[in-house]
Amino acid sequence: MKNKKVYHNFYSEDGGREAVVFKYSGDEAWYVDCYEHGHLSQTRKMETDGVLHSEQYAENCAENWAFRIF
């Protein structure tokens, strides 16, 4: 099992959504766990066509989840 290190948490104003930005040990990719009402809705790996995205990209994704943009 991979160890998960959390770097940032984002929350919606009403508390219904949370996004967690993290990395797994030994993995260069950033990930975002998207929770709705305390339940994991999805985990997104910050990668497009084999290209890994930055921490800032992951933070933007997390904010978009918390602000209900997607």
PDB file of N, CA, C and O in Angstrom:
ATOM      1  N   MET A   1       0.847  -1.188   0.000  1.00  0.00           N
ATOM      2  CA  MET A   1       0.000   0.000   0.000  1.00  0.00           C
ATOM      3  C   MET A   1       0.885   1.242   0.000  1.00  0.00           C
ATOM      4  O   MET A   1       1.880   1.315   0.721  1.00  0.00           O
ATOM      5  N   LYS A   2       0.504   2.209  -0.819  1.00  0.00           N
ATOM      6  CA  LYS A   2       1.263   3.453  -0.920  1.00  0.00           C
ATOM      7  C   LYS A   2       0.891   4.385   0.221  1.00  0.00           C
ATOM      8  O   LYS A   2      -0.264   4.439   0.646  1.00  0.00           O
ATOM      9  N   ASN A   3       1.881   5.115   0.710  1.00  0.00           N
ATOM     10  CA  ASN A   3       1.625   6.143   1.721  1.00  0.00           C
ATOM     11  C   ASN A   3       1.187   7.424   1.023  1.00  0.00           C
ATOM     12  O   ASN A   3       1.776   7.835   0.024  1.00  0.00           O
ATOM     13  N   LYS A   4       0.163   8.037   1.555  1.00  0.00           N
ATOM     14  CA  LYS A   4      -0.382   9.267   1.000  1.00  0.00           C
ATOM     15  C   LYS A   4       0.052  10.432   1.877  1.00  0.00           C
ATOM     16  O   LYS A   4      -0.110  10.392   3.097  1.00  0.00           O
ATOM     17  N   LYS A   5       0.612  11.483   1.247  1.00  0.00           N
ATOM     18  CA  LYS A   5       0.974  12.697   1.977  1.00  0.00           C
ATOM     19  C   LYS A   5       0.081  13.831   1.490  1.00  0.00           C
ATOM     20  O   LYS A   5       0.120  14.203   0.317  1.00  0.00           O
ATOM     21  N   VAL A   6      -0.721  14.379   2.396  1.00  0.00           N
ATOM     22  CA  VAL A   6      -1.653  15.457   2.068  1.00  0.00           C
ATOM     23  C   VAL A   6      -0.918  16.792   2.153  1.00  0.00           C
ATOM     24  O   VAL A   6      -0.177  17.051   3.101  1.00  0.00           O
ATOM     25  N   TYR A   7      -1.138  17.634   1.142  1.00  0.00           N
ATOM     26  CA  TYR A   7      -0.512  18.952   1.077  1.00  0.00           C
ATOM     27  C   TYR A   7      -1.509  20.093   1.280  1.00  0.00           C
ATOM     28  O   TYR A   7      -1.179  21.098   1.910  1.00  0.00           O
ATOM     29  N   HIS A   8      -2.719  19.945   0.753  1.00  0.00           N
ATOM     30  CA  HIS A   8      -3.705  21.031   0.825  1.00  0.00           C
ATOM     31  C   HIS A   8      -5.117  20.465   0.933  1.00  0.00           C
ATOM     32  O   HIS A   8      -5.407  19.378   0.433  1.00  0.00           O
ATOM     33  N   ASN A   9      -5.984  21.218   1.590  1.00  0.00           N
ATOM     34  CA  ASN A   9      -7.408  20.896   1.656  1.00  0.00           C
ATOM     35  C   ASN A   9      -8.196  22.131   1.242  1.00  0.00           C
ATOM     36  O   ASN A   9      -7.851  23.254   1.610  1.00  0.00           O
ATOM     37  N   PHE A  10      -9.250  21.911   0.477  1.00  0.00           N
ATOM     38  CA  PHE A  10     -10.131  22.983   0.040  1.00  0.00           C
ATOM     39  C   PHE A  10     -11.561  22.588   0.399  1.00  0.00           C
ATOM     40  O   PHE A  10     -11.929  21.417   0.304  1.00  0.00           O
ATOM     41  N   TYR A  11     -12.361  23.562   0.810  1.00  0.00           N
ATOM     42  CA  TYR A  11     -13.728  23.304   1.266  1.00  0.00           C
ATOM     43  C   TYR A  11     -14.693  24.271   0.602  1.00  0.00           C
ATOM     44  O   TYR A  11     -14.359  25.432   0.366  1.00  0.00           O
ATOM     45  N   SER A  12     -15.893  23.788   0.302  1.00  0.00           N
ATOM     46  CA  SER A  12     -16.948  24.677  -0.193  1.00  0.00           C
ATOM     47  C   SER A  12     -17.465  25.510   0.974  1.00  0.00           C
ATOM     48  O   SER A  12     -17.288  25.142   2.135  1.00  0.00           O
ATOM     49  N   GLU A  13     -18.102  26.631   0.661  1.00  0.00           N
ATOM     50  CA  GLU A  13     -18.620  27.511   1.711  1.00  0.00           C
ATOM     51  C   GLU A  13     -19.656  26.822   2.576  1.00  0.00           C
ATOM     52  O   GLU A  13     -19.728  27.074   3.779  1.00  0.00           O
ATOM     53  N   ASP A  14     -20.460  25.954   1.978  1.00  0.00           N
ATOM     54  CA  ASP A  14     -21.500  25.274   2.749  1.00  0.00           C
ATOM     55  C   ASP A  14     -21.009  23.998   3.426  1.00  0.00           C
ATOM     56  O   ASP A  14     -21.768  23.336   4.134  1.00  0.00           O
ATOM     57  N   GLY A  15     -19.746  23.655   3.210  1.00  0.00           N
ATOM     58  CA  GLY A  15     -19.169  22.474   3.841  1.00  0.00           C
ATOM     59  C   GLY A  15     -19.544  21.154   3.186  1.00  0.00           C
ATOM     60  O   GLY A  15     -19.161  20.092   3.678  1.00  0.00           O
ATOM     61  N   GLY A  16     -20.291  21.203   2.080  1.00  0.00           N
ATOM     62  CA  GLY A  16     -20.729  19.983   1.418  1.00  0.00           C
ATOM     63  C   GLY A  16     -19.677  19.307   0.570  1.00  0.00           C
ATOM     64  O   GLY A  16     -19.775  18.118   0.267  1.00  0.00           O
ATOM     65  N   ARG A  17     -18.662  20.076   0.185  1.00  0.00           N
ATOM     66  CA  ARG A  17     -17.604  19.524  -0.654  1.00  0.00           C
ATOM     67  C   ARG A  17     -16.236  19.786  -0.041  1.00  0.00           C
ATOM     68  O   ARG A  17     -15.997  20.816   0.590  1.00  0.00           O
ATOM     69  N   GLU A  18     -15.351  18.824  -0.247  1.00  0.00           N
ATOM     70  CA  GLU A  18     -13.952  18.954   0.175  1.00  0.00           C
ATOM     71  C   GLU A  18     -13.085  18.364  -0.923  1.00  0.00           C
ATOM     72  O   GLU A  18     -13.444  17.361  -1.541  1.00  0.00           O
ATOM     73  N   ALA A  19     -11.943  18.990  -1.160  1.00  0.00           N
ATOM     74  CA  ALA A  19     -10.954  18.460  -2.087  1.00  0.00           C
ATOM     75  C   ALA A  19      -9.622  18.385  -1.357  1.00  0.00           C
ATOM     76  O   ALA A  19      -9.240  19.311  -0.641  1.00  0.00           O
ATOM     77  N   VAL A  20      -8.926  17.285  -1.542  1.00  0.00           N
ATOM     78  CA  VAL A  20      -7.654  17.034  -0.872  1.00  0.00           C
ATOM     79  C   VAL A  20      -6.578  16.843  -1.931  1.00  0.00           C
ATOM     80  O   VAL A  20      -6.684  15.946  -2.768  1.00  0.00           O
ATOM     81  N   VAL A  21      -5.543  17.680  -1.903  1.00  0.00           N
ATOM     82  CA  VAL A  21      -4.412  17.584  -2.823  1.00  0.00           C
ATOM     83  C   VAL A  21      -3.332  16.761  -2.137  1.00  0.00           C
ATOM     84  O   VAL A  21      -2.940  17.058  -1.008  1.00  0.00           O
ATOM     85  N   PHE A  22      -2.851  15.722  -2.822  1.00  0.00           N
ATOM     86  CA  PHE A  22      -1.871  14.837  -2.195  1.00  0.00           C
ATOM     87  C   PHE A  22      -0.962  14.183  -3.218  1.00  0.00           C
ATOM     88  O   PHE A  22      -1.182  14.266  -4.426  1.00  0.00           O
ATOM     89  N   LYS A  23       0.074  13.525  -2.690  1.00  0.00           N
ATOM     90  CA  LYS A  23       0.976  12.691  -3.482  1.00  0.00           C
ATOM     91  C   LYS A  23       1.140  11.364  -2.764  1.00  0.00           C
ATOM     92  O   LYS A  23       1.041  11.287  -1.540  1.00  0.00           O
ATOM     93  N   TYR A  24       1.389  10.330  -3.536  1.00  0.00           N
ATOM     94  CA  TYR A  24       1.763   9.035  -2.967  1.00  0.00           C
ATOM     95  C   TYR A  24       3.280   8.973  -2.878  1.00  0.00           C
ATOM     96  O   TYR A  24       3.974   9.529  -3.730  1.00  0.00           O
ATOM     97  N   SER A  25       3.803   8.298  -1.850  1.00  0.00           N
ATOM     98  CA  SER A  25       5.242   8.137  -1.730  1.00  0.00           C
ATOM     99  C   SER A  25       5.763   7.385  -2.951  1.00  0.00           C
ATOM    100  O   SER A  25       5.168   6.400  -3.388  1.00  0.00           O
ATOM    101  N   GLY A  26       6.870   7.857  -3.490  1.00  0.00           N
ATOM    102  CA  GLY A  26       7.485   7.223  -4.649  1.00  0.00           C
ATOM    103  C   GLY A  26       6.812   7.532  -5.970  1.00  0.00           C
ATOM    104  O   GLY A  26       7.169   6.944  -6.991  1.00  0.00           O
ATOM    105  N   ASP A  27       5.854   8.432  -5.979  1.00  0.00           N
ATOM    106  CA  ASP A  27       5.109   8.799  -7.189  1.00  0.00           C
ATOM    107  C   ASP A  27       5.249  10.299  -7.396  1.00  0.00           C
ATOM    108  O   ASP A  27       5.002  11.075  -6.473  1.00  0.00           O
ATOM    109  N   GLU A  28       5.639  10.713  -8.581  1.00  0.00           N
ATOM    110  CA  GLU A  28       5.837  12.141  -8.868  1.00  0.00           C
ATOM    111  C   GLU A  28       4.522  12.869  -9.173  1.00  0.00           C
ATOM    112  O   GLU A  28       4.486  14.100  -9.178  1.00  0.00           O
ATOM    113  N   ALA A  29       3.465  12.133  -9.421  1.00  0.00           N
ATOM    114  CA  ALA A  29       2.191  12.750  -9.803  1.00  0.00           C
ATOM    115  C   ALA A  29       1.471  13.353  -8.599  1.00  0.00           C
ATOM    116  O   ALA A  29       1.585  12.865  -7.475  1.00  0.00           O
ATOM    117  N   TRP A  30       0.727  14.425  -8.866  1.00  0.00           N
ATOM    118  CA  TRP A  30      -0.193  15.017  -7.904  1.00  0.00           C
ATOM    119  C   TRP A  30      -1.568  14.411  -8.117  1.00  0.00           C
ATOM    120  O   TRP A  30      -1.925  14.054  -9.240  1.00  0.00           O
ATOM    121  N   TYR A  31      -2.344  14.293  -7.044  1.00  0.00           N
ATOM    122  CA  TYR A  31      -3.693  13.734  -7.087  1.00  0.00           C
ATOM    123  C   TYR A  31      -4.635  14.642  -6.312  1.00  0.00           C
ATOM    124  O   TYR A  31      -4.214  15.398  -5.437  1.00  0.00           O
ATOM    125  N   VAL A  32      -5.924  14.553  -6.651  1.00  0.00           N
ATOM    126  CA  VAL A  32      -6.964  15.279  -5.920  1.00  0.00           C
ATOM    127  C   VAL A  32      -8.090  14.306  -5.605  1.00  0.00           C
ATOM    128  O   VAL A  32      -8.682  13.713  -6.507  1.00  0.00           O
ATOM    129  N   ASP A  33      -8.380  14.149  -4.322  1.00  0.00           N
ATOM    130  CA  ASP A  33      -9.560  13.411  -3.876  1.00  0.00           C
ATOM    131  C   ASP A  33     -10.702  14.401  -3.761  1.00  0.00           C
ATOM    132  O   ASP A  33     -10.562  15.442  -3.119  1.00  0.00           O
ATOM    133  N   CYS A  34     -11.832  14.085  -4.379  1.00  0.00           N
ATOM    134  CA  CYS A  34     -13.008  14.954  -4.365  1.00  0.00           C
ATOM    135  C   CYS A  34     -14.102  14.295  -3.538  1.00  0.00           C
ATOM    136  O   CYS A  34     -14.597  13.221  -3.881  1.00  0.00           O
ATOM    137  N   TYR A  35     -14.471  14.949  -2.449  1.00  0.00           N
ATOM    138  CA  TYR A  35     -15.497  14.430  -1.537  1.00  0.00           C
ATOM    139  C   TYR A  35     -16.756  15.275  -1.632  1.00  0.00           C
ATOM    140  O   TYR A  35     -16.701  16.496  -1.777  1.00  0.00           O
ATOM    141  N   GLU A  36     -17.890  14.596  -1.547  1.00  0.00           N
ATOM    142  CA  GLU A  36     -19.171  15.290  -1.466  1.00  0.00           C
ATOM    143  C   GLU A  36     -19.939  14.708  -0.291  1.00  0.00           C
ATOM    144  O   GLU A  36     -20.212  13.508  -0.241  1.00  0.00           O
ATOM    145  N   HIS A  37     -20.285  15.580   0.656  1.00  0.00           N
ATOM    146  CA  HIS A  37     -20.992  15.181   1.877  1.00  0.00           C
ATOM    147  C   HIS A  37     -20.265  14.032   2.589  1.00  0.00           C
ATOM    148  O   HIS A  37     -20.889  13.092   3.081  1.00  0.00           O
ATOM    149  N   GLY A  38     -18.921  14.136   2.630  1.00  0.00           N
ATOM    150  CA  GLY A  38     -18.115  13.175   3.366  1.00  0.00           C
ATOM    151  C   GLY A  38     -17.797  11.883   2.634  1.00  0.00           C
ATOM    152  O   GLY A  38     -17.089  11.031   3.171  1.00  0.00           O
ATOM    153  N   HIS A  39     -18.306  11.720   1.422  1.00  0.00           N
ATOM    154  CA  HIS A  39     -18.078  10.495   0.656  1.00  0.00           C
ATOM    155  C   HIS A  39     -17.177  10.792  -0.539  1.00  0.00           C
ATOM    156  O   HIS A  39     -17.376  11.786  -1.237  1.00  0.00           O
ATOM    157  N   LEU A  40     -16.188   9.932  -0.773  1.00  0.00           N
ATOM    158  CA  LEU A  40     -15.285  10.107  -1.903  1.00  0.00           C
ATOM    159  C   LEU A  40     -16.055   9.937  -3.201  1.00  0.00           C
ATOM    160  O   LEU A  40     -16.622   8.876  -3.463  1.00  0.00           O
ATOM    161  N   SER A  41     -16.072  10.981  -4.008  1.00  0.00           N
ATOM    162  CA  SER A  41     -16.762  10.960  -5.294  1.00  0.00           C
ATOM    163  C   SER A  41     -15.832  10.475  -6.398  1.00  0.00           C
ATOM    164  O   SER A  41     -16.221   9.683  -7.256  1.00  0.00           O
ATOM    165  N   GLN A  42     -14.576  10.973  -6.359  1.00  0.00           N
ATOM    166  CA  GLN A  42     -13.599  10.604  -7.372  1.00  0.00           C
ATOM    167  C   GLN A  42     -12.205  10.994  -6.920  1.00  0.00           C
ATOM    168  O   GLN A  42     -12.025  11.854  -6.057  1.00  0.00           O
ATOM    169  N   THR A  43     -11.223  10.340  -7.524  1.00  0.00           N
ATOM    170  CA  THR A  43      -9.821  10.719  -7.363  1.00  0.00           C
ATOM    171  C   THR A  43      -9.296  11.033  -8.754  1.00  0.00           C
ATOM    172  O   THR A  43      -9.449  10.246  -9.687  1.00  0.00           O
ATOM    173  N   ARG A  44      -8.677  12.195  -8.872  1.00  0.00           N
ATOM    174  CA  ARG A  44      -8.140  12.611 -10.170  1.00  0.00           C
ATOM    175  C   ARG A  44      -6.624  12.685 -10.109  1.00  0.00           C
ATOM    176  O   ARG A  44      -6.054  13.336  -9.234  1.00  0.00           O
ATOM    177  N   LYS A  45      -5.987  12.013 -11.043  1.00  0.00           N
ATOM    178  CA  LYS A  45      -4.536  12.116 -11.201  1.00  0.00           C
ATOM    179  C   LYS A  45      -4.275  13.296 -12.118  1.00  0.00           C
ATOM    180  O   LYS A  45      -4.891  13.405 -13.178  1.00  0.00           O
ATOM    181  N   MET A  46      -3.375  14.177 -11.727  1.00  0.00           N
ATOM    182  CA  MET A  46      -3.101  15.387 -12.491  1.00  0.00           C
ATOM    183  C   MET A  46      -2.117  15.080 -13.623  1.00  0.00           C
ATOM    184  O   MET A  46      -0.920  15.356 -13.542  1.00  0.00           O
ATOM    185  N   GLU A  47      -2.677  14.500 -14.668  1.00  0.00           N
ATOM    186  CA  GLU A  47      -1.897  14.046 -15.809  1.00  0.00           C
ATOM    187  C   GLU A  47      -2.767  14.132 -17.056  1.00  0.00           C
ATOM    188  O   GLU A  47      -3.948  13.784 -17.028  1.00  0.00           O
ATOM    189  N   THR A  48      -2.170  14.598 -18.151  1.00  0.00           N
ATOM    190  CA  THR A  48      -2.850  14.645 -19.434  1.00  0.00           C
ATOM    191  C   THR A  48      -1.925  14.073 -20.493  1.00  0.00           C
ATOM    192  O   THR A  48      -0.808  14.556 -20.680  1.00  0.00           O
ATOM    193  N   ASP A  49      -2.388  13.054 -21.178  1.00  0.00           N
ATOM    194  CA  ASP A  49      -1.619  12.424 -22.256  1.00  0.00           C
ATOM    195  C   ASP A  49      -0.195  12.088 -21.818  1.00  0.00           C
ATOM    196  O   ASP A  49       0.756  12.298 -22.571  1.00  0.00           O
ATOM    197  N   GLY A  50      -0.052  11.573 -20.615  1.00  0.00           N
ATOM    198  CA  GLY A  50       1.250  11.156 -20.108  1.00  0.00           C
ATOM    199  C   GLY A  50       2.105  12.264 -19.519  1.00  0.00           C
ATOM    200  O   GLY A  50       3.208  12.005 -19.037  1.00  0.00           O
ATOM    201  N   VAL A  51       1.609  13.498 -19.553  1.00  0.00           N
ATOM    202  CA  VAL A  51       2.352  14.644 -19.008  1.00  0.00           C
ATOM    203  C   VAL A  51       1.795  14.959 -17.624  1.00  0.00           C
ATOM    204  O   VAL A  51       0.597  15.196 -17.466  1.00  0.00           O
ATOM    205  N   LEU A  52       2.672  14.960 -16.625  1.00  0.00           N
ATOM    206  CA  LEU A  52       2.259  15.269 -15.254  1.00  0.00           C
ATOM    207  C   LEU A  52       2.130  16.778 -15.065  1.00  0.00           C
ATOM    208  O   LEU A  52       2.942  17.553 -15.570  1.00  0.00           O
ATOM    209  N   HIS A  53       1.108  17.176 -14.338  1.00  0.00           N
ATOM    210  CA  HIS A  53       0.881  18.594 -14.064  1.00  0.00           C
ATOM    211  C   HIS A  53       1.462  18.978 -12.703  1.00  0.00           C
ATOM    212  O   HIS A  53       1.830  18.118 -11.904  1.00  0.00           O
ATOM    213  N   SER A  54       1.534  20.262 -12.462  1.00  0.00           N
ATOM    214  CA  SER A  54       2.178  20.832 -11.280  1.00  0.00           C
ATOM    215  C   SER A  54       1.260  20.824 -10.054  1.00  0.00           C
ATOM    216  O   SER A  54       0.067  20.530 -10.140  1.00  0.00           O
ATOM    217  N   GLU A  55       1.858  21.155  -8.929  1.00  0.00           N
ATOM    218  CA  GLU A  55       1.105  21.317  -7.691  1.00  0.00           C
ATOM    219  C   GLU A  55       0.041  22.405  -7.860  1.00  0.00           C
ATOM    220  O   GLU A  55      -1.086  22.246  -7.389  1.00  0.00           O
ATOM    221  N   GLN A  56       0.391  23.501  -8.525  1.00  0.00           N
ATOM    222  CA  GLN A  56      -0.566  24.591  -8.749  1.00  0.00           C
ATOM    223  C   GLN A  56      -1.764  24.106  -9.553  1.00  0.00           C
ATOM    224  O   GLN A  56      -2.898  24.494  -9.273  1.00  0.00           O
ATOM    225  N   TYR A  57      -1.523  23.277 -10.531  1.00  0.00           N
ATOM    226  CA  TYR A  57      -2.599  22.704 -11.343  1.00  0.00           C
ATOM    227  C   TYR A  57      -3.539  21.891 -10.456  1.00  0.00           C
ATOM    228  O   TYR A  57      -4.761  21.979 -10.581  1.00  0.00           O
ATOM    229  N   ALA A  58      -2.953  21.100  -9.561  1.00  0.00           N
ATOM    230  CA  ALA A  58      -3.755  20.292  -8.631  1.00  0.00           C
ATOM    231  C   ALA A  58      -4.563  21.187  -7.698  1.00  0.00           C
ATOM    232  O   ALA A  58      -5.727  20.899  -7.422  1.00  0.00           O
ATOM    233  N   GLU A  59      -3.962  22.264  -7.212  1.00  0.00           N
ATOM    234  CA  GLU A  59      -4.683  23.199  -6.352  1.00  0.00           C
ATOM    235  C   GLU A  59      -5.856  23.835  -7.105  1.00  0.00           C
ATOM    236  O   GLU A  59      -6.939  23.994  -6.542  1.00  0.00           O
ATOM    237  N   ASN A  60      -5.645  24.194  -8.364  1.00  0.00           N
ATOM    238  CA  ASN A  60      -6.725  24.779  -9.166  1.00  0.00           C
ATOM    239  C   ASN A  60      -7.860  23.775  -9.360  1.00  0.00           C
ATOM    240  O   ASN A  60      -9.034  24.137  -9.289  1.00  0.00           O
ATOM    241  N   CYS A  61      -7.510  22.532  -9.603  1.00  0.00           N
ATOM    242  CA  CYS A  61      -8.523  21.485  -9.729  1.00  0.00           C
ATOM    243  C   CYS A  61      -9.318  21.362  -8.431  1.00  0.00           C
ATOM    244  O   CYS A  61     -10.545  21.272  -8.456  1.00  0.00           O
ATOM    245  N   ALA A  62      -8.625  21.357  -7.315  1.00  0.00           N
ATOM    246  CA  ALA A  62      -9.282  21.235  -6.007  1.00  0.00           C
ATOM    247  C   ALA A  62     -10.214  22.414  -5.746  1.00  0.00           C
ATOM    248  O   ALA A  62     -11.332  22.225  -5.266  1.00  0.00           O
ATOM    249  N   GLU A  63      -9.770  23.611  -6.052  1.00  0.00           N
ATOM    250  CA  GLU A  63     -10.621  24.798  -5.898  1.00  0.00           C
ATOM    251  C   GLU A  63     -11.860  24.694  -6.775  1.00  0.00           C
ATOM    252  O   GLU A  63     -12.965  25.013  -6.335  1.00  0.00           O
ATOM    253  N   ASN A  64     -11.681  24.247  -8.015  1.00  0.00           N
ATOM    254  CA  ASN A  64     -12.821  24.116  -8.924  1.00  0.00           C
ATOM    255  C   ASN A  64     -13.843  23.133  -8.382  1.00  0.00           C
ATOM    256  O   ASN A  64     -15.045  23.347  -8.539  1.00  0.00           O
ATOM    257  N   TRP A  65     -13.389  22.056  -7.744  1.00  0.00           N
ATOM    258  CA  TRP A  65     -14.327  21.115  -7.128  1.00  0.00           C
ATOM    259  C   TRP A  65     -15.067  21.803  -5.977  1.00  0.00           C
ATOM    260  O   TRP A  65     -16.294  21.748  -5.894  1.00  0.00           O
ATOM    261  N   ALA A  66     -14.309  22.446  -5.099  1.00  0.00           N
ATOM    262  CA  ALA A  66     -14.919  23.086  -3.924  1.00  0.00           C
ATOM    263  C   ALA A  66     -15.906  24.186  -4.331  1.00  0.00           C
ATOM    264  O   ALA A  66     -16.928  24.374  -3.672  1.00  0.00           O
ATOM    265  N   PHE A  67     -15.604  24.912  -5.413  1.00  0.00           N
ATOM    266  CA  PHE A  67     -16.472  25.993  -5.871  1.00  0.00           C
ATOM    267  C   PHE A  67     -17.568  25.504  -6.822  1.00  0.00           C
ATOM    268  O   PHE A  67     -18.294  26.311  -7.402  1.00  0.00           O
ATOM    269  N   ARG A  68     -17.685  24.189  -6.981  1.00  0.00           N
ATOM    270  CA  ARG A  68     -18.720  23.563  -7.803  1.00  0.00           C
ATOM    271  C   ARG A  68     -18.650  23.947  -9.275  1.00  0.00           C
ATOM    272  O   ARG A  68     -19.676  24.051  -9.947  1.00  0.00           O
ATOM    273  N   ILE A  69     -17.431  24.157  -9.773  1.00  0.00           N
ATOM    274  CA  ILE A  69     -17.249  24.417 -11.211  1.00  0.00           C
ATOM    275  C   ILE A  69     -17.396  23.121 -11.991  1.00  0.00           C
ATOM    276  O   ILE A  69     -17.817  23.128 -13.148  1.00  0.00           O
ATOM    277  N   PHE A  70     -17.050  22.012 -11.357  1.00  0.00           N
ATOM    278  CA  PHE A  70     -17.338  20.703 -11.961  1.00  0.00           C
ATOM    279  C   PHE A  70     -17.868  19.765 -10.912  1.00  0.00           C
ATOM    280  O   PHE A  70     -18.172  18.611 -11.212  1.00  0.00           O
TER     281      PHE A  70
END
